[in-house]
Amino acid sequence: MKKRILITSALPYANGPLHIGHIAGAYLPADIYTRYQKKRGREAIHICGTDEHGVAITIRADKEGKSPREIVDFYHERIKEDFRLMRIEFDNFSRTSLPLHYDTAQEFFLRLYNKGYITQKSVEQYYCPKCKRFLPDRYVEGTCPHCGYDKARGDQCDNCGRWLEPKELINPRCAICGTTPVLKESTHYYLALSKLSEPLEKWLNSKKSYWKPEVIGLALSWIKEGLKDRAITRDLEWGVPVPLEEAKGKVLYVWFDAPIGYISSTKEWAIKKGNPDLWKEWWLDKENTKLVHFIGKDNIVFHAIVWPAMLIGHGDYVLPDNVPANYYLNLEGSKISTSRNWAIWIKDLATLYPADYIRFGLTYFMPETRDSDFTFHDFKERVNNELVNNFGNFVNRTLTFIKKYLNGRVGPLTERGNEDDGEILSLIEKAPSELGELIDNYNFRKGIIYLMTLSDKGNRYFDRMAPWKTRKTDIERTKRTLSVCYALIRTLSVLIEPYLPDSAKRIREMINATDMKWDEAARWAIPQEIEINEPRVLYKKVEEEKIEIGEKDVKSKEKGEKKMAEISFEDFMKLDIKIGKIKSAEKVEGADKLLKLTVDIGEREITLAAGIAQFYNPEDIIGKEIPVLVNLKPRKIRGILSQGMMLAADEDGKPVLLHPEKEVKPGSVVR
């Protein structure tokens, strides 16, 4: 066992909130693993942060008429809140837009460049004549030449998983405006994967015996096909600038700079610890550091091929010990799709159920070896049958009996007793090592099933010993039975903690037990009498009503319906909506979606920033009458102080202007 365990989760894109697929894929397994390692007394840290560059960010910024900085600032905080709701903890959660990351990524680039692993060449690149700019690969959409999927991106097909070049797409189009792009020449920098293929293959072959077959199989298949050099720069304003004088105006492509975020986040952690050089012990000590990357299936190529190749090329850093990628978690029989809003967002789910219910359910559905499916019905059945009726019932019935029939006192327990007692005590002795082996080998779903099996055996023992009978005929037998059950609950309170941290804390409070290390949970002895605290119901059943709410919410969102809170008539009357007449309209430089409008609302003229430039020409809307919310707090959008909001219909994501039935006076109130 190496001295340190450096655990990372894939950096989430700061362009949207988290859904259950994200949590089950990369973050919950990493959290379980980290909590377990720390509970075991091992030196471990969990490192992550938001990925704040790339075309996904700029596309959202363009669509919302905001700057990339506004987008990433908002979603960085939203994602942190999603993790808090799920009790997922990090030793450091950083951002790739920090100066520290820029410096680290640029140093990494220069190291590879100076060693000859980065080359330069001129290429033909798609250019949108309407948007008047070069299109990074994700700004190009079209039909995949391999599987025929008609919404493939210029870097990858989400349907078949193939890497693509924009020029491979059939019927390419600009992702922003839909225009057919033209080819123009541009110069870019490439990671020379072809030069790194041989050492990478040797390294991958050393992992064959213990990596997941699907991960090692996919990686080696790419090697067999022959690795091609991969472009690592883009013509964008938002990102880490390429640190070369001749490369002004170019930034590092997101897939190159994002994994370097693991290093920069660790550097930030070290600075916060008061020892800026501490990160070196975790990234430069190859003999004593075990690096584990938790990711989803879509990230296998980057973490099992590209990132290791970058590390090999650099030469100084630790290479991954394992990349235990998970498959996809589907929803109600269909693939989760954020584009059509077919997802369960963490913030929404957390309003219905406690964190431990969600962690329990997602662990049961965790797609460790194949795609799995989350359904609200199965979620309810698993939680009610296993967590409530099995585990919760064992804890509650034991503690209630101790309080009611033994005056809240249990123990001592120093001898193995009869065969039934000995069976439970043997389970306690073996449980930490048996569960630990499952978690060490990334079998988290088997681990939660193992724990439920332990509590089930505790329930069966309770039934066989029948303390409700022996309390009248053999009180010493009753004391012993309940002491054995208490010992098992105490062990479970330790072993369940990586999975259900809130439950573990509540159980320890009720049984009046101090926190224990992992291996200490193998001890069943109770040297002296213990007085427990007041028992409380650990879990309540998931009601059908809440399941129906969850199902309805997901299905309504896919149809475009929004679940809105009811408001009072008084709240509605606070809205000052008036008819305004558009006096002037002009495009906003550098913002493809925005028009700057001057609108007459009767007593005055106001300025509005409206995201309608893709659908309306400025000259076509001058003179139009539109409803305007005029008492909205002003805010700056791309340098424009917008003094209200134009109201429009949303038709499949496209704004449709609303007009009065007949011409009315500007400033007329809308009721």
N, C-alpha and C positions, 0 to 999 in steps of 0.2 A: 504493500500500500504506500503510495506516494504521500509526502508530507502535506501538500496543499491540494485542494480541489477548487479549480476556477470554473464556475458555472455561468453560462450565458444563455439568455433567451433572445431569439431573433428580434431585432429592433423593430417595433411597430411603426408603420408609416403614420406621420402626424397629419393625415388628411381625412381622418374619420374616426369614429368611436370604435370600441371593441365589441365583437359579438362572440357567441359561445364557441364558434369554430376556432377563433384565435386562442381562447382560453384553454380549450381541450387540446389544442395542437402543440403549443410551445410554452405556455406560461404556467398552467397548473402542474404539469409534470415536473417542470423545473423547480417550482416552489416546494412540491412534495419532496423532491430529491434533496434540495438544499436544507429544508427543515430537518429532514432525517439525518443528514450528515452532521449538522450542528448538534442535534440531539445526541448523536453518537460521540460527541466530543472531538470530532475531526475539524481541522482548520479549513473552512469553506467560505466562499463569498459568491453571491449571486449578482451578476453585472448585467445592466441593460440600459436602455435609453430610447428616445424617439429618433427615428430616421427622418430627417427634416429637409432632405434635398430630393432631387429627382423630378421627373415629369409629372408624376401623380400629384405632387404638391402644386406645381405651377398650373396644371389643368384645372384643379379645383379653384385655385386663386382666380384664374381667368373667368371661370363660370360664375363665381360669386362677386366678381368685380372688386376683389381685394388684393392686397399684396401677399406674396408668399409668407412674409414674416407674420402678418396677421393670422394667416391660416395655421401656421405651426405653433404660434403662441397659444392659440385657443385649444388646439387638439392635444398639445403636450399636457396641459392641465386636465383636459377631459379624460385622457388615457390614464393619467395618474389616479384620477378619481375612480375609474373603472377597476383598476387594480386594487385600490383600497377597499372597494365594495366586495371584492372577491378574496380579501385577506392575502393577496399575493405580495410578498415583500422582496425588496432588493436592498443589497448593501449599498448600491449606488444606481440611481436612475438618471441618466445624463441626457444630453441633446447633441446632435451632430452639427448644430449651428453655432456652437461655442467656439471662440478663438482657440481654445486648447485643442479642440478636434481638428480645426483647420491646420494648425501647426503640425499635429501628428500625422495627418493624412498627406500633407505636402512633403514631410520628411520621408515618409514611406515611399511615395512616388519617386522622389529623387534617388533614394537608395536603389530601387529597381532600375531606374533610368540609367544611373551611373554604372550599374553592373551589366547593362546590355539587355535587360529583360523587357524594356519598353522601346518600341520602334515607332517610327513616324511614316505616314504615307497619305497621299492624296486620294480621295475617294469621291465618287458621285453620291450625292446625298439629296434626298427629296427636299424641295423648296415649295412653299405655298405662295402662289402669286397673289392670292387675296389677303392673306395674313402678313405677307411680305417678310417672311423669315424662314430660315432653315428649320426643318422639322426633326427634332430628336425622335428616336425610333418609336417611343410610346405616343407620339403625336400622329403617327401613321397607323391607320387601321385598314383591314382588308380581309380577304379570304385566305385561310391557311392552305398552302399547296399540298400539305400532307394529309389533312383530314377533312378539308372543306369547310371548316368552321368559319362563318362569315364575319366574326367580330374579333379576329386575331389581331394582336398588336405587332408592331414592327420589331419587337425584341423577343417575343415569346407567344406561343399559342396556349391559352389557358385550358383549351379543350384536350389537346394531346400532349402538352408539356414540352413540345419541341422548341429549341432555340431557333430564332429566325433573324434574318436581315430584312430591313424594310423592302428592299428590291425584290425579295422572294414573294411578297404578298400579291395575290391576284386582285385586280380592281382596287388599287390603293386609294385612300382618301384621307384628307386632313381631319384629324379627330376633333378639331375645333369648329371648322366651318363646313366640312364636307366636300370641299373643293378637291378636284384631282390634282395632285402635286406634280411638279416637273423636276427633273434631275439637274443638279448643279454641282460643281466641284467644290470640295472643302477638304482641309487637311486635319487629320486626327492622329491621336496616339493610341498604340495598341499594346496590350499585354501579350508577350510572346509565349503563349501557352505551349506552342510546339516545342520550344526549347526546354520546357519544364516537364514535358510528358513522361520522360523516362524516370526521373527521380520520384515523380508523383505516383507512377504505377508501382514502383517498388514499395513506396510507403503504403499505398492502398492494399497491396498484397499482404502486408504485415498485419492488417486488420481483419482478414478474412475469418478468423476463428471466433471472433466475438462481436463484430458489428451485425446489425440487423441485415438479413440476407437481401432485402429489397434495397437497402441503402448501398451496400457494397456492390451488389449486382448492377445497379444503375450506373454507379460511378465507373466501374470497370468497363461497362459497355460503351461509355463515352470515350474512354481511353482507346478501346479497340477500334472504334470508328475513326479515330484520329482527331486530335485536338487542333482547332484552328485558332489563330491569334484573334483576340477579341478587343474591339475598340473600348477605350476607357475614358474618352473625353466626349463632351457634347458642346454644341453651340447654344449656350444658355447664359443668362445673367445670374441665376440663382444657383449657388453651389460653391464648392471649394475651388478657387481659382487654380489653374495649372501653374505651378511655380517656375515657369520658364518665360523669358523675355519675349520669345517669338510666339508664345501661345496666348497672348492677350485676347480676352473675350471668350476664352474656353474654360470650362469647369470639368472637374472629375465626374465621371458618370457615377450615379448613385450606387450601383452594385459594387463599384471599386471602393468608394469611400465609406459605405455603411459598415462593413465588418471591422474596419479600422476603428470604428466607434467602440468596439469592445475594449480596445487598448486605451483610447482616450478617456473612456468612462472609468477605467481602473486607475488611470492617472488622477482623475478628479477625486476619486475615492481616497487615494493616498494623500492628496493635498488636504482633504477634509479631516483625515486622521492626524494631521500635523506632521507627516513624514513624507514629503514629496517624492522621495526615491523608493518608497515601499512597493510601488507597482512593479519594480524590476524583479523583486523576488517571485512575483506571480507570472511574469511573462518571459523572463530571461533565464530562469533556473529550470532547465529542461529535465534534470534528474529528479526534481522534487515537486513538480507541478503536474497535475492531471487536469487537462482542459476538456470540458464537455460542452457541446453546443446543442441546445434544445431548439428544434425548428419544426416546421411543417413540411409536408411532402414537396411543396412548390419551391422550397429552398434547398433541396438536396444538392442540385448541381453546383450552386454557389458555395455551399459549405463543405462539400466532399471533394470538389475539384478546384474551383477557382480560388477560393480563400486559402486552402492549403498550398496551392501553387504559388500564391503571393507570399505566403510565409516561408516556403522553401526558397523562393527567389531572394527574399530579404536576408534570410540566414540566421538571424539572432533570436527569433521568437520561438516559443513553445508551439508545437503542432497539436491539433486536436487528438485526444485519446479516443473520443467517441462522438458520433453525431447521431443520437437516437431519434431520428425523425419519425413523426407520426403521420398517418394518412389524413384524409379529410373527414370531418364530421358533417354529415348531411342533416337536413332538417325536414322532418315529416315526409321522407321519401325523395326529396329533391335536393340538389346541390345548393348550398348557401350561395346567394348572389346579392352582393350589395347594390349592384346596378339596378336590380328590379326590387330591391328592398325585401328580399326573401331572407330574413335573418332575425335572430333574437338578440337584440342589443343588451349588453350587460346591465346598463342603467335601468332598462325596463324590467328585466327579469328580477333584479334586486328589489324592486318595489313589491313583488309578489311573494318572494321566498327568502328565508335567511341564507346567509352566505354558505353555511355548512350544508344545507340542503342542495344548493347548486353545485358545490364542490363534490359532494357525494355522487349526485346524479351524473355529472360530467366525467367523473372518474370511472363510473360503471360503463359509460358509453365511449370511453376514450379510444380513439382509432389507432391502436398501437401496431396492429399487423395488417389491417385492411380498413377500407372506408367503413364507417359505422353510421348509425342513424339515430338522431334524437327525435323522440315524439313526446308530446306532453302526457299522453296516456301512459307510456312506459316509464316516464319520469315519476309520475304519481305512484305507479305500482311499485317501483324500486324503493322509493323513499318510504312509502307506507309499510311495505312488507318487510324490508330489511332494516332501515334506519329506525323506524318507529316501533313496529311490532316485535322486532328481534332485539336489536342493540338497545334501544331506548327502554324497552320493556324489561330487559334483564337488569339494567341499572336501577330503574325506578322500583321494581318489585323488591329487589334486594334491600335497598336503602329504606324503603317504607317498612319492611318487616323488622329491620334493625331498630328503627326509631320506635315502632309500635310495641314490639314484643321484648326487646332487649334494652329498653330505655335509652336507645341511641348509642349503645356501647358495643364494641366488637373486639374479638381477640381475648387473650393471646392465642397464636397459632404457631406451634413449634414442632409438631410431629406430623408425619404423612397421613396417618389414619388408615381407614379402610381402602378397599380397591377403588371405590367411586371417588373418594377424596383424592387418592393418589393419582388418578387419571387427570383430574383438573390441575393438580399441582405440577405434574409432568408437562402439561401443555404450557403452563406459565414459564417453566424453566427453558423450554425450547423456543417459545414464541419470538423473543427478540432476534435470535439468530436466524430463524426461518423466514420471518418477515423481512429482516435486513437483507438477506440474500436476494429476495424478490426485488426490493427497491434498488439495491446495488446493480442489479441487472436490468433495470428500467421496466420491470413488470408491475406497473402501478395498479392496473385493474385487478390482476391476480392478488395483489396485496390487500385491496379493500375487501375482496371476496374472502380472503384468509381471515381477516379481522371479523367479518360477519359470521364466519364458521366458528370462531372462538366463542363469540357471544351466544350463538345457537347452542353450542355444547354446554355453556353455562346455564342456559335456560333448561336444557334437558336434565342436567344434574339437579337443578333446583326442584324440578318436577319429581324426579326419582326420590329425592330426600324428603320431600313433602314437609317443609318446616311448619306449615299451618296445622299439621297433625302432631308432629313431635313436640311442639311447644306445650301440649297438654300432658304428654306422657314421658318425654325425655328432653328436658330443657337444655342439657349439656350437648345433646345431639344437634339441637336447633342452633346453639351457639357455634358449634363447629361448622355446620352447613353454611351458615351466614358468614362466618369468618373466611371460609374457602371462596365463597362468592365475592366477598369484599376484596380478597387478594387478587382475584381475576380482574375485577373492575379496576383496581389500582394499576395493574399491568396494562390493561386496555387504555387507560387514561394517558399513558405514556406513548403507546404504540399508535394510537389514533391521531396523535397531535399533528404529524406531518399532513394528514389528510383533512382533519376537521379541527383546526386550532381552537375555535370558539367552544366546541363541545368538550375538548380536553380540559380547558380552563374551568368550565362550569362543573365538570365531574370532580376535579381535584378540590374545588371549593366545597362541594357537598360532602365528600368523603374525608375532608380535613387532612389531606395528604400534601406533603411538600413536593415540589417538582423533583423528578429523578432523571438521571441520564438513561440513555437507551439500555445499556447492558444491566443496569440496576433493576430494570423491570423484570428480570428473570428470577428475582428473589421473591418467594411467596411468604416467607416467615413474617409473623406479626409478633415482635418480641414482647409487647405489652399492650394493655387495653387501650383502645382508641375511641374517642367520642366523636361521632359524626355530626355534621351540621344539618340544618333542616332540609329534608329532601324536597326537590322541586321537579315537576314534570320536565324531562329533558327535551322532548319533541312532541309536537302536535301533528296529527295527520294532515296531509295535503287534501283539501276539500275539492270536490268536483267543480265547484263554482270558480275557484281560482284557475283550474285547468282550462275551463271554458273561456275565461278572460284572456289567458295567454294565447290560446289557439285563435280566438277572434282577433286579437291585436295583431298577430303575425299576418293572418290572411287579409285583414283590412289594409295593412300597410302595403302588401304586395299589390293591392288594387289601387293604391294611391290615396286611400282614405287616411286622414290624420285623426288620431285620438286626441281631442281637445278637451280641456277642463271646462266645465260650465262656468259662466260668469253671470253676475247679477245685472239687472237693467241699469243700475247706477254705474257699473263698470263700463257698460256699452256707451252710456251717455257722456263718458269722459273722452270718447273718440270724436275729434273735430274733423269730419270728412266733408270736403267741399268740391264743387266742380271747378276745375281749373282749365284755362285755355293755353295751349302750348304756343308761346310767342317765338321761340327760337330753339334750335337743336343742332348740336355739333358733336362730332366724334372726339373721344378723349385719346390723346397720343399715348401709345404704350399700353392701352387697355382695350382689347378687341371687343369686349362685351358692352362697354359703357357708352352711353350718350349723356352729354351735359344738356339739360333742358332748362329753359327759363319759362316759368308758368305764371300766368295772371290768375290770381285767386280772388279778384275783386278789389279788396282794399289795398293790395300790394302785389308785387311780383316776387316769386321765390325761385331758388335754384334747386334742381333735383339731379341726382346721379342715378340713372336708370339702366339696368342690365338688359337692354333690348337691341343693342347695335347689330347683332347677328340676324335679326328678324325684321328690322324696320330701318329704312333709309331716313336720314334726318329731314330731307326735304319733303318726304311723304307725310310726315306727322305734324308739320307746322300748321297751326290753326285748328287742330283736333281738340275736342273737349274730353277731359278725362277726370275720374274721381281721384282726389288727392287727400291723404291723411296729413293735415297741416300742423297738428300739434305734437308730432313725433320729435323727440329730442334730436337736434342737429348733430351730425357726425361727419368727420372727414373721410372721403373715399377717393383714393388716388389724388389727393390734393384738392379735391372739390368739397366744399362745405355743403352737404346735402341737407336741405331745410324741411324735408318732409318725405313722403313716400307715395309714389304713383301706384294705384291699385289696378291689377290686371288679372285675368283668368290664367290658370296653369293648364295647358293642354299637352300632356305627355312631355312635360319639361320645357315647353315653349310658351312664352308670354303672349297673351292675346289681349289687345287693348279694349277697354270698355268705353262705350259712348252713350250719352243720353239719347232717348228716343227722338227728341227734337232739340233744336238749339236753345240753350238756356243761358242766363246771365252768369259770367264768371263770379265765383264766390257763393253761388247757391248752395245751401246746406243739403247734404245727403242724409236722409232719415231711414 
